[in-house]
């Protein structure tokens, strides 16, 4: 199978711990972003899945993002409900009534002998009613508050897209790392097998002792066990990836990319912070919630102010539809709150508390962005150095094994030195793959801290949702 390298910007490896969850989703488990809604039916042929494919599928089927998008719709509905207090309200009514009235009961004095009962008679009334708020500080600011909450929900979706992109690339990168460990363990098994056969041949030739063959056989068995364990781990990481991106249940797939070093953005710390404050959806959502709390406070203050509303109706009324005559009424009313039993004061105290909480959350989020970026810069630098050391160590371990095999073949030493060199190679391979994953993890954390994960993925994948 042809395997192509992953686009560098897409290698956003990140650990599943430390996932940044949108503010409105904090009460929910972050596991929502590790699950997807399966879509479609499995096909017989395995899918060749690239990282770009994984990101696209995750952005379409991840459960956390789907729920975040639904919260945008709910916030939009609340906004329209608040706007309805400012927009004209028009209703129509048509009624047909047959009634009999006691005129005396309504205060009509009638001469002696005149019956007080009128009717029965019919009344037909068709009418349109209109009400319009002309001046209402409470309704105006309540609508503004809902508009800010709707804006915050949209920022939450943008943040959720970043989170989903991050966890999907993380899951894909983990699968790649697990696949690399399988390849390394298989190579170590093949080397152990070759050394076992070499030891067997040398013993048959009388050049080495039987203990060397036994030692090589034990090493070969250990290598085979490692292959079995690494293959199982690799399959489990693929299952986690399939769950996250919503693949059809039971769909087989292969990884079409391979693990390689990621490239971190070339930015200074000040540039990174400026970019993060503007791009981070979670921080922008926190600011929008501050604006919403401020507007809500103004709305509550507006409850104590006079409001002006105009109402009108127009229609036709008569004892029969053909005899109905047009009538109308127009009224303007000023409502002046005088005493509400402390209700307004109580709501104002609640609004002040909410405003202080939202401001504290926003300041905490701003500090979090700062520390995320600073930490990511340190991790990127450390990751690069760790990868360089691991690459050097792997090269040295490979040279050590080559020399040990040559010495063993020449009869200069037993294969204990070879076995030790094999173990060094296995450890160096594992350390290199771990260092590569850790370096990519640091790069992914930096890109996520900048708030551009989903945007970067869209650029390299040719467009996602």
C-alpha positions as CSV (number, residue, x, y, z in Angstrom):
1,X,0.0,0.0,0.0
2,X,1.3,3.4,-0.9
3,X,1.7,5.6,2.2
4,X,2.1,9.3,1.8
5,X,3.3,11.7,4.5
6,X,0.9,13.7,6.6
7,X,0.8,17.5,5.8
8,X,2.9,19.1,8.6
9,X,0.2,21.5,9.7
10,X,-2.2,18.6,10.2
11,X,0.1,16.7,12.6
12,X,-1.6,18.3,15.6
13,X,-0.9,15.5,18.0
14,X,-2.4,16.2,21.5
15,X,-3.1,14.1,24.5
16,X,-6.7,13.3,25.3
17,X,-6.2,14.9,28.7
18,X,-6.1,18.6,28.8
19,X,-8.8,19.1,26.2
20,X,-10.3,22.6,26.3
21,X,-14.0,22.3,26.5
22,X,-16.4,25.2,25.6
23,X,-17.7,27.1,28.6
24,X,-21.3,26.0,28.1
25,X,-20.2,22.4,27.9
26,X,-18.2,22.4,31.1
27,X,-21.1,20.8,33.0
28,X,-21.0,17.9,30.5
29,X,-18.4,15.3,30.3
30,X,-15.5,15.9,27.9
31,X,-16.1,12.4,26.7
32,X,-18.7,13.9,24.4
33,X,-15.8,15.0,22.2
34,X,-14.4,11.5,22.1
35,X,-17.6,10.1,20.6
36,X,-19.2,10.3,17.2
37,X,-22.6,9.5,15.7
38,X,-22.1,6.6,13.2
39,X,-23.3,7.4,9.7
40,X,-23.8,5.2,6.7
41,X,-23.3,1.5,6.1
42,X,-20.0,-0.3,6.1
43,X,-18.5,-1.3,2.8
44,X,-16.6,-4.6,2.2
45,X,-13.3,-2.9,1.1
46,X,-11.2,-1.2,3.9
47,X,-11.2,2.6,3.6
48,X,-7.8,4.2,3.1
49,X,-8.2,7.0,5.7
50,X,-6.0,10.0,5.7
51,X,-5.8,12.5,8.6
52,X,-7.7,15.0,6.4
53,X,-10.5,12.5,6.0
54,X,-10.5,11.9,9.8
55,X,-10.8,15.6,10.5
56,X,-13.7,16.1,8.0
57,X,-15.6,13.1,9.3
58,X,-15.1,14.3,12.9
59,X,-16.4,17.8,12.1
60,X,-19.5,16.2,10.5
61,X,-20.3,13.4,13.1
62,X,-18.6,14.2,16.4
63,X,-21.2,14.3,19.2
64,X,-19.8,17.2,21.1
65,X,-19.8,19.5,18.1
66,X,-23.3,18.4,17.1
67,X,-24.6,19.3,20.6
68,X,-22.8,22.7,20.5
69,X,-24.5,23.5,17.2
70,X,-27.9,22.6,18.7
71,X,-27.2,25.1,21.5
72,X,-26.7,27.8,18.8
73,X,-30.3,27.1,17.6
74,X,-31.6,27.2,21.1
75,X,-29.9,30.5,21.7
76,X,-31.3,31.8,18.5
77,X,-34.8,30.8,19.6
78,X,-34.4,32.6,22.9
79,X,-33.2,35.7,21.0
80,X,-36.3,35.7,18.8
81,X,-38.5,35.4,21.9
82,X,-36.9,38.5,23.4
83,X,-37.2,40.4,20.1
84,X,-40.9,39.6,20.1
85,X,-41.4,42.1,22.9
86,X,-40.1,44.9,20.6
87,X,-41.7,43.9,17.3
88,X,-45.3,44.4,16.4
89,X,-47.7,41.7,17.6
90,X,-50.7,41.2,15.4
91,X,-53.6,38.8,16.1
92,X,-56.9,38.1,14.4
93,X,-60.1,36.9,15.9
94,X,-63.6,36.1,14.5
95,X,-66.4,35.3,16.8
96,X,-70.1,34.5,16.5
97,X,-72.2,34.8,19.7
98,X,-75.9,34.2,20.5
99,X,-76.8,35.7,23.8
100,X,-79.6,36.9,26.0
101,X,-78.9,39.8,28.4
102,X,-80.4,40.9,31.7
103,X,-80.4,44.7,31.3
104,X,-81.2,45.4,34.9
105,X,-78.1,43.5,36.0
106,X,-76.0,45.9,33.9
107,X,-77.5,49.0,35.5
108,X,-80.1,49.9,32.9
109,X,-83.3,51.3,34.7
110,X,-86.4,50.2,32.7
111,X,-89.9,51.5,33.0
112,X,-92.5,49.5,34.8
113,X,-93.8,46.7,32.6
114,X,-90.8,46.7,30.2
115,X,-89.1,43.3,30.4
116,X,-85.5,43.4,31.6
117,X,-84.5,40.5,29.3
118,X,-83.1,41.5,25.9
119,X,-82.7,38.8,23.3
120,X,-81.8,36.3,22.4
121,X,-79.9,37.9,19.6
122,X,-76.7,37.2,17.5
123,X,-73.4,39.2,17.5
124,X,-70.8,38.7,14.8
125,X,-67.4,40.3,15.3
126,X,-64.3,39.9,13.1
127,X,-61.3,42.0,14.3
128,X,-57.5,42.4,14.0
129,X,-55.5,43.4,17.1
130,X,-52.2,45.2,17.1
131,X,-49.8,45.9,20.0
132,X,-46.5,47.7,19.6
133,X,-43.9,48.7,22.2
134,X,-42.8,52.2,21.6
135,X,-40.4,52.7,24.6
136,X,-39.4,49.9,26.8
137,X,-35.8,49.9,28.2
138,X,-36.3,46.5,29.8
139,X,-37.4,44.8,26.5
140,X,-34.6,46.5,24.5
141,X,-31.8,45.4,26.8
142,X,-33.3,41.9,27.3
143,X,-33.1,41.5,23.5
144,X,-29.5,42.7,23.5
145,X,-28.6,40.2,26.2
146,X,-30.0,37.3,24.2
147,X,-28.2,38.6,21.1
148,X,-24.9,38.4,23.1
149,X,-25.8,34.9,24.4
150,X,-26.4,33.8,20.8
151,X,-23.0,35.2,19.8
152,X,-21.4,33.4,22.7
153,X,-23.0,30.1,21.5
154,X,-21.5,30.7,18.0
155,X,-18.1,31.2,19.6
156,X,-18.6,28.0,21.5
157,X,-19.2,26.2,18.2
158,X,-16.0,27.6,16.8
159,X,-14.2,26.5,19.9
160,X,-15.8,23.1,19.7
161,X,-14.6,22.8,16.1
162,X,-11.1,23.5,17.4
163,X,-11.5,20.8,20.1
164,X,-12.9,18.3,17.6
165,X,-10.1,18.9,15.2
166,X,-7.6,18.5,17.9
167,X,-8.9,15.3,19.4
168,X,-9.4,13.8,15.9
169,X,-5.8,14.6,14.9
170,X,-4.7,13.4,18.3
171,X,-6.5,10.1,17.8
172,X,-5.1,9.7,14.3
173,X,-1.6,10.5,15.5
174,X,-2.0,8.0,18.3
175,X,-3.0,5.4,15.8
176,X,0.0,6.3,13.7
177,X,2.3,6.1,16.6
178,X,0.9,2.7,17.6
179,X,1.4,1.5,14.0
180,X,5.0,2.7,14.1
181,X,5.5,0.7,17.3
182,X,4.1,-2.3,15.5
183,X,6.6,-1.9,12.6
184,X,9.5,-1.4,15.1
185,X,8.5,-4.5,17.1
186,X,8.2,-6.5,13.9
187,X,11.7,-5.4,12.8
188,X,13.0,-6.3,16.2
189,X,11.4,-9.7,15.9
190,X,13.0,-10.3,12.5
191,X,16.3,-9.3,13.9
192,X,15.9,-11.6,16.9
193,X,14.9,-14.4,14.5
194,X,18.0,-13.8,12.4
195,X,20.2,-13.8,15.5
196,X,18.6,-17.1,16.7
197,X,19.3,-18.8,13.4
198,X,22.8,-17.4,13.4
199,X,23.4,-18.7,16.9
200,X,22.0,-22.1,15.9
201,X,24.3,-22.3,12.9
202,X,27.4,-21.3,15.0
203,X,26.6,-23.9,17.6
204,X,26.2,-26.6,15.0
205,X,29.6,-25.6,13.7
206,X,31.0,-25.8,17.3
207,X,31.8,-22.2,17.6
208,X,29.5,-21.1,20.4
209,X,28.0,-22.7,23.5
210,X,24.5,-23.9,23.8
211,X,23.7,-21.1,26.3
212,X,24.0,-18.6,23.4
213,X,21.3,-20.4,21.5
214,X,19.1,-20.6,24.5
215,X,19.6,-16.8,25.1
216,X,18.8,-16.0,21.5
217,X,15.7,-18.2,21.6
218,X,14.4,-16.4,24.8
219,X,15.0,-13.0,23.1
220,X,13.1,-14.2,20.0
221,X,10.1,-15.2,22.2
222,X,10.2,-11.9,24.0
223,X,10.2,-10.1,20.6
224,X,7.2,-12.1,19.4
225,X,5.2,-11.3,22.5
226,X,6.0,-7.6,22.0
227,X,4.7,-7.8,18.4
228,X,1.4,-9.4,19.6
229,X,0.9,-6.8,22.3
230,X,1.7,-3.8,20.0
231,X,-0.6,-5.2,17.3
232,X,-3.5,-5.4,19.9
233,X,-2.7,-1.8,21.1
234,X,-2.7,-0.6,17.5
235,X,-6.1,-2.1,16.8
236,X,-7.5,-0.5,19.9
237,X,-6.3,2.9,18.9
238,X,-8.0,2.5,15.5
239,X,-11.2,1.5,17.2
240,X,-11.0,4.7,19.3
241,X,-10.5,6.7,16.1
242,X,-13.4,5.1,14.4
243,X,-15.6,5.8,17.4
244,X,-14.6,9.5,17.5
245,X,-15.2,10.3,13.8
246,X,-18.4,8.4,13.4
247,X,-17.4,5.7,11.0
248,X,-20.1,3.1,10.2
249,X,-20.1,0.3,12.8
250,X,-17.8,-2.4,11.8
251,X,-16.1,-0.5,9.0
252,X,-12.5,-1.6,8.4
253,X,-10.0,1.0,7.4
254,X,-6.3,1.5,7.0
255,X,-4.1,4.6,7.9
256,X,-3.0,6.2,4.6
257,X,-0.5,8.6,6.3
258,X,2.6,8.1,8.3
259,X,4.0,9.8,11.4
260,X,6.6,12.5,10.9
261,X,7.7,15.7,12.7
262,X,5.3,18.6,12.8
263,X,6.2,22.2,12.0
264,X,5.3,24.8,14.7
265,X,4.1,28.3,13.7
266,X,7.0,30.8,13.4
267,X,5.7,33.4,15.9
268,X,7.1,35.4,18.7
269,X,5.4,35.2,22.1
270,X,3.8,38.6,21.8
271,X,2.5,37.8,18.3
272,X,1.2,34.5,19.5
273,X,-0.7,36.1,22.4
274,X,-2.2,38.8,20.2
275,X,-3.4,36.1,17.8
276,X,-4.7,33.9,20.5
277,X,-6.8,36.6,22.2
278,X,-8.5,37.4,18.9
279,X,-8.9,33.8,17.6
280,X,-9.7,31.7,20.7
281,X,-13.4,30.9,20.6
282,X,-13.6,30.1,24.3
283,X,-12.2,33.5,25.2
284,X,-14.4,35.4,22.8
285,X,-17.4,33.4,24.1
286,X,-16.5,34.5,27.7
287,X,-16.4,38.2,26.6
288,X,-19.8,37.8,24.9
289,X,-21.2,36.5,28.1
290,X,-19.9,39.5,30.0
291,X,-21.7,41.7,27.5
292,X,-24.9,39.6,27.9
293,X,-24.7,39.9,31.7
294,X,-24.2,43.7,31.4
295,X,-27.2,44.0,29.1
296,X,-29.3,41.8,31.4
297,X,-28.5,44.2,34.3
298,X,-29.6,47.2,32.2
299,X,-32.8,45.3,31.4
300,X,-33.5,44.8,35.1
301,X,-32.9,48.5,35.8
302,X,-35.3,49.2,32.9
303,X,-38.1,47.4,34.8
304,X,-38.2,50.4,37.1
305,X,-38.6,52.9,34.3
306,X,-41.8,54.0,32.5
307,X,-42.7,52.2,29.3
308,X,-45.0,53.2,26.5
309,X,-47.1,50.8,24.5
310,X,-49.7,51.4,21.7
311,X,-52.6,49.0,21.1
312,X,-55.2,49.1,18.4
313,X,-57.9,47.0,16.9
314,X,-60.0,47.2,13.7
315,X,-62.9,45.1,12.6
316,X,-66.6,44.8,11.8
317,X,-69.4,44.0,14.3
318,X,-73.1,43.4,13.8
319,X,-76.1,41.2,14.4
320,X,-75.5,39.5,11.1
321,X,-72.4,39.3,8.9
322,X,-74.2,41.4,6.2
323,X,-75.1,44.1,8.7
324,X,-71.7,44.3,10.3
325,X,-70.2,47.8,10.5
326,X,-66.5,48.8,10.7
327,X,-65.2,49.9,14.1
328,X,-61.8,50.6,15.6
329,X,-60.0,51.6,18.7
330,X,-56.5,53.0,19.3
331,X,-55.0,53.5,22.7
332,X,-51.6,54.5,24.1
333,X,-50.7,53.5,27.6
334,X,-47.8,54.6,29.8
335,X,-46.9,52.1,32.5
336,X,-45.1,53.5,35.5
337,X,-43.8,51.1,38.2
338,X,-44.4,52.5,41.6
339,X,-43.8,49.7,44.2
340,X,-42.9,46.1,43.5
341,X,-42.2,44.9,46.9
342,X,-38.4,44.7,46.5
343,X,-38.7,42.5,43.4
344,X,-36.6,44.8,41.3
345,X,-33.9,45.2,44.0
346,X,-33.7,41.4,44.3
347,X,-33.3,40.9,40.6
348,X,-30.7,43.7,40.4
349,X,-28.6,42.0,43.1
350,X,-28.8,38.7,41.1
351,X,-27.7,40.5,38.0
352,X,-24.8,42.2,39.7
353,X,-23.6,38.8,41.0
354,X,-23.9,37.3,37.6
355,X,-22.0,40.2,36.0
356,X,-19.2,39.8,38.5
357,X,-19.0,36.1,37.9
358,X,-18.9,36.5,34.1
359,X,-16.1,39.1,34.4
360,X,-14.2,36.9,36.7
361,X,-14.6,34.0,34.2
362,X,-13.4,36.2,31.3
363,X,-10.3,37.3,33.3
364,X,-9.6,33.7,34.2
365,X,-10.0,32.7,30.6
366,X,-7.6,35.5,29.5
367,X,-5.0,34.3,32.0
368,X,-5.6,30.7,30.8
369,X,-4.9,31.7,27.2
370,X,-1.7,33.4,28.3
371,X,-0.5,30.4,30.3
372,X,-1.5,28.0,27.5
373,X,0.6,29.9,25.0
374,X,3.6,30.3,27.3
375,X,3.4,26.6,28.3
376,X,3.1,25.5,24.6
377,X,6.2,27.6,23.7
378,X,8.2,25.8,26.4
379,X,6.9,22.4,25.4
380,X,7.7,23.0,21.7
381,X,11.3,23.9,22.5
382,X,11.7,20.9,24.8
383,X,10.0,18.6,22.3
384,X,12.5,19.5,19.6
385,X,15.5,18.9,21.8
386,X,14.0,15.6,23.0
387,X,13.4,14.4,19.5
388,X,17.0,15.3,18.5
389,X,18.4,13.3,21.4
390,X,16.1,10.4,20.7
391,X,17.1,10.3,17.0
392,X,20.8,10.4,18.0
393,X,20.2,7.6,20.5
394,X,18.5,5.4,18.0
395,X,21.3,5.8,15.5
396,X,23.9,4.9,18.2
397,X,21.9,1.9,19.3
398,X,21.7,0.6,15.7
399,X,25.4,1.0,15.3
400,X,26.0,-0.8,18.6
401,X,23.9,-3.8,17.5
402,X,25.7,-4.0,14.2
403,X,29.1,-4.1,15.9
404,X,27.9,-6.6,18.5
405,X,26.6,-9.0,15.7
406,X,29.9,-8.7,13.9
407,X,31.8,-9.5,17.1
408,X,29.6,-12.5,17.8
409,X,29.9,-13.8,14.3
410,X,33.7,-13.5,14.6
411,X,33.7,-15.4,17.8
412,X,35.2,-12.6,19.8
413,X,32.3,-12.6,22.3
414,X,29.1,-14.4,23.2
415,X,25.7,-13.3,22.2
416,X,25.0,-11.7,25.6
417,X,26.4,-8.5,24.2
418,X,24.1,-8.9,21.1
419,X,21.0,-9.4,23.3
420,X,21.9,-6.3,25.3
421,X,22.3,-4.4,22.1
422,X,19.0,-5.7,20.8
423,X,17.3,-4.4,24.0
424,X,19.0,-1.0,23.5
425,X,17.7,-0.8,20.0
426,X,14.1,-1.7,21.1
427,X,14.3,0.9,23.9
428,X,15.8,3.5,21.5
429,X,13.0,2.8,18.9
430,X,10.3,3.2,21.6
431,X,11.9,6.4,22.9
432,X,12.2,7.9,19.4
433,X,8.5,7.2,18.6
434,X,7.5,8.6,22.0
435,X,9.7,11.6,21.5
436,X,8.2,12.2,18.0
437,X,4.7,11.9,19.4
438,X,5.6,14.3,22.3
439,X,7.1,16.8,19.9
440,X,4.0,16.7,17.7
441,X,1.9,16.9,20.9
442,X,3.6,20.1,21.8
443,X,3.1,21.5,18.3
444,X,-0.6,20.6,18.5
445,X,-0.9,22.3,21.9
446,X,0.6,25.5,20.5
447,X,-1.7,25.5,17.5
448,X,-4.7,24.9,19.8
449,X,-3.6,27.6,22.2
450,X,-3.5,30.0,19.3
451,X,-7.2,29.1,18.5
452,X,-6.4,28.2,14.9
453,X,-6.7,24.4,14.9
454,X,-9.9,24.1,12.7
455,X,-8.7,26.9,10.4
456,X,-5.4,25.2,9.9
457,X,-7.0,21.9,9.2
458,X,-9.4,23.5,6.7
459,X,-6.5,25.1,4.8
460,X,-4.7,21.8,4.4
461,X,-7.6,19.6,3.8
462,X,-9.1,21.7,1.0
463,X,-12.1,22.9,3.0
464,X,-14.2,21.4,5.7
465,X,-17.5,22.3,7.2
